[in-house]
Amino acid sequence: MAHAYVTFRIRLARHALADFIASFKSSGEIVVLVFGQVLIGLFALIAMPPMAASALPFYQSIPLLFAHGVAMSAPLFLLRRRVLPQDVVHAMHPLPIPRRTALAADALVAAMLAGPLALAYAVSAAIWMLQGPEWLLAERALPATAFSFAVTCAFSGAMLNLRARGPRPSPPPRRLAATSFGEPWRPRTVYLWHRLFWLPFWRGDNVIGWQQSLLLLGAVGSALAWTMAPAGIPRAVLDLATSAALILLADRGDKAVREQLGVVRPIMAAWPLRRRALELGARAFTLAPVLLALTLLFGAGLAVGIWDRTAGRVYLTLAVVAPLLLVAIPRFNPRARVGLVVASIVILTAVGSEIWN
């Protein structure tokens, strides 16, 4: 009979998956409708990296398989707060749970969450085995794919085990003067923005800071590759990646700030400050990463002369207007917001494809 702790962790993971599916349901159908063919293509390509790496020499293939296995554990990394909430971690910390039982629970939960990934691996591997490209070594491809999947499960279990140990003790908070809302070298509004909207996105379980950093790097990288790609590189894919990264960078940042405003508004209600100006400044600052990415995109495109074309000028205009709309509209129905995000990506991608024609 399974240990009560193992049963609890499995039920908690099932509840987290059900909650995630329910939250994704409103936007999932729109994403599938618009990007259905792209998703099918990505689904078919999921097992290609380890199968292609298996054809390399042993000392080259092993690091690539490890890297692919670690990268494929990213969904669990994003779901870790749902799978193992922080309050549950605090409640379990003083309990006398045997280490072997805790490891078994982490391994079972990781394997359960990786089940859909195993199915995707199987379908993708079957497609490539039937296609039989020249680079495929059938006797090594399937073991390499299984090895990559095992790395994903092991790394996911390790992440859950580290999270179950609880957070490190934080240093004591710095004492602030009761009558001061700022510092000598910083205006009060900037000081409050830094305390209320910058630091919380980097602390504890909040991944907004890292998420925005990765989206910014993705937007800059795809934009530079899109404008400077040599002949033979599929610019349509880079166009889609650039457009999606720019819009998602604005959307995710604005959504995070709106959620944070819901948390801090009751606290700020009694403070002697211009709350409206602080809120508008926090929402406007979400456009700073987008403007940085657009500046680099403009410089790279200027070097190759694509902004002299009508489609290039239209693309730049839409790339500025679409994020502004996301931030400026006061209230959003979740489905309407997803529709605006998807429509912006589709329109930007369509206009971007005309630049090179």
URCORNOR-V587316 format. One record per residue. N is the residue number from 1. PSI is psi in radians with two decimals (999 if undefined). Layout:
N&PSI + N&PSI
//
This chain:
1&2.38 + 2&2.56 + 3&2.57 + 4&-0.61 + 5&-0.71 + 6&-0.77 + 7&-0.72 + 8&-0.77 + 9&-0.67 + 10&-0.75 + 11&-0.67 + 12&-0.71 + 13&-0.70 + 14&-0.73 + 15&-0.70 + 16&-0.73 + 17&-0.76 + 18&-0.71 + 19&-0.68 + 20&-0.75 + 21&-0.70 + 22&-0.68 + 23&-0.48 + 24&-0.25 + 25&-0.67 + 26&-0.57 + 27&-0.30 + 28&-0.70 + 29&-0.59 + 30&-0.76 + 31&-0.77 + 32&-0.67 + 33&-0.73 + 34&-0.75 + 35&0.48 + 36&-0.84 + 37&-0.66 + 38&-0.74 + 39&-0.68 + 40&-0.70 + 41&-0.74 + 42&-0.63 + 43&-0.69 + 44&-0.45 + 45&-0.05 + 46&-0.55 + 47&-0.02 + 48&-0.76 + 49&-0.86 + 50&-0.58 + 51&-0.64 + 52&-0.65 + 53&-0.49 + 54&-0.35 + 55&-0.15 + 56&2.92 + 57&2.74 + 58&-0.78 + 59&-0.31 + 60&-0.61 + 61&-0.65 + 62&-0.86 + 63&-0.65 + 64&-0.68 + 65&-0.70 + 66&-0.80 + 67&-0.73 + 68&-0.74 + 69&-0.71 + 70&-0.72 + 71&-0.63 + 72&-0.15 + 73&0.03 + 74&-0.71 + 75&-0.69 + 76&-0.63 + 77&-0.70 + 78&-0.46 + 79&0.00 + 80&-0.58 + 81&-0.54 + 82&-0.71 + 83&-0.63 + 84&1.44 + 85&2.72 + 86&-0.65 + 87&-0.58 + 88&-0.68 + 89&-0.77 + 90&-0.66 + 91&-0.59 + 92&-0.34 + 93&-0.77 + 94&-0.04 + 95&2.54 + 96&1.20 + 97&2.13 + 98&2.51 + 99&-0.68 + 100&-0.68 + 101&-0.71 + 102&-0.74 + 103&-0.70 + 104&-0.70 + 105&-0.76 + 106&-0.72 + 107&-0.74 + 108&-0.73 + 109&-0.74 + 110&-0.74 + 111&-0.69 + 112&-0.75 + 113&-0.46 + 114&-0.03 + 115&-0.88 + 116&-0.58 + 117&-0.65 + 118&-0.70 + 119&-0.73 + 120&-0.71 + 121&-0.79 + 122&-0.79 + 123&-0.80 + 124&-0.76 + 125&-0.69 + 126&-0.67 + 127&-0.80 + 128&-0.59 + 129&-0.64 + 130&-0.63 + 131&-0.69 + 132&0.97 + 133&2.88 + 134&-0.56 + 135&-0.15 + 136&2.21 + 137&1.74 + 138&-0.63 + 139&-0.30 + 140&-0.33 + 141&-0.83 + 142&-0.78 + 143&-0.63 + 144&-0.70 + 145&-0.74 + 146&-0.66 + 147&-0.75 + 148&-0.72 + 149&-0.67 + 150&-0.67 + 151&-0.71 + 152&-0.82 + 153&-0.77 + 154&-0.76 + 155&-0.65 + 156&-0.75 + 157&-0.66 + 158&-0.68 + 159&-0.77 + 160&-0.66 + 161&-0.71 + 162&-0.68 + 163&-0.65 + 164&-0.33 + 165&-0.24 + 166&2.80 + 167&2.75 + 168&2.59 + 169&2.26 + 170&2.63 + 171&2.71 + 172&2.45 + 173&2.56 + 174&2.37 + 175&2.27 + 176&2.62 + 177&2.37 + 178&-0.43 + 179&0.10 + 180&2.31 + 181&0.24 + 182&-3.02 + 183&2.76 + 184&-0.58 + 185&0.07 + 186&2.39 + 187&2.75 + 188&-0.72 + 189&-0.75 + 190&-0.69 + 191&-0.81 + 192&-0.68 + 193&-0.75 + 194&-0.71 + 195&-0.66 + 196&-0.46 + 197&-0.14 + 198&-1.01 + 199&-0.71 + 200&-0.45 + 201&-0.06 + 202&-0.02 + 203&2.66 + 204&-2.29 + 205&-0.03 + 206&2.17 + 207&0.20 + 208&-0.73 + 209&-0.84 + 210&-0.66 + 211&-0.82 + 212&-0.61 + 213&-0.75 + 214&-0.70 + 215&-0.68 + 216&-0.78 + 217&-0.71 + 218&-0.73 + 219&-0.78 + 220&-0.80 + 221&-0.80 + 222&-0.60 + 223&-0.77 + 224&-0.71 + 225&-0.65 + 226&-0.77 + 227&-0.49 + 228&0.19 + 229&2.40 + 230&3.00 + 231&2.49 + 232&-0.30 + 233&2.31 + 234&1.74 + 235&-0.41 + 236&-0.70 + 237&-0.74 + 238&-0.60 + 239&-0.81 + 240&-0.76 + 241&-0.73 + 242&-0.84 + 243&-0.78 + 244&-0.73 + 245&-0.69 + 246&-0.80 + 247&-0.76 + 248&-0.56 + 249&-0.75 + 250&-0.72 + 251&-0.87 + 252&-0.70 + 253&-0.79 + 254&-0.69 + 255&-0.71 + 256&-0.71 + 257&-0.69 + 258&-0.72 + 259&-0.69 + 260&-0.61 + 261&-0.67 + 262&-0.48 + 263&-0.74 + 264&-0.25 + 265&-0.81 + 266&-0.53 + 267&-0.71 + 268&-0.22 + 269&-0.58 + 270&0.05 + 271&2.52 + 272&1.35 + 273&2.92 + 274&1.56 + 275&-0.66 + 276&-0.74 + 277&-0.68 + 278&-0.72 + 279&-0.78 + 280&-0.68 + 281&-0.69 + 282&-0.71 + 283&-0.64 + 284&-0.57 + 285&-0.29 + 286&-0.31 + 287&-0.19 + 288&-0.80 + 289&-0.62 + 290&-0.75 + 291&-0.63 + 292&-0.81 + 293&-0.71 + 294&-0.61 + 295&-0.79 + 296&-0.68 + 297&-0.71 + 298&-0.76 + 299&-0.75 + 300&-0.71 + 301&-0.54 + 302&-0.58 + 303&-0.50 + 304&0.01 + 305&0.54 + 306&-0.27 + 307&-0.10 + 308&-0.28 + 309&2.68 + 310&-0.77 + 311&-0.60 + 312&-0.76 + 313&-0.67 + 314&-0.70 + 315&-0.83 + 316&-0.71 + 317&-0.82 + 318&-0.59 + 319&-0.39 + 320&-0.73 + 321&-0.73 + 322&-0.85 + 323&-0.63 + 324&-0.71 + 325&-0.74 + 326&-0.67 + 327&-0.59 + 328&-0.56 + 329&2.16 + 330&-0.89 + 331&2.61 + 332&2.27 + 333&2.37 + 334&-0.74 + 335&-0.67 + 336&-0.65 + 337&-0.77 + 338&-0.71 + 339&-0.73 + 340&-0.70 + 341&-0.85 + 342&-0.76 + 343&-0.69 + 344&-0.75 + 345&-0.77 + 346&-0.79 + 347&-0.77 + 348&-0.75 + 349&-0.71 + 350&-0.76 + 351&-0.70 + 352&-0.57 + 353&-0.39 + 354&-0.24 + 355&-0.66 + 356&0.01 + 357&999
//
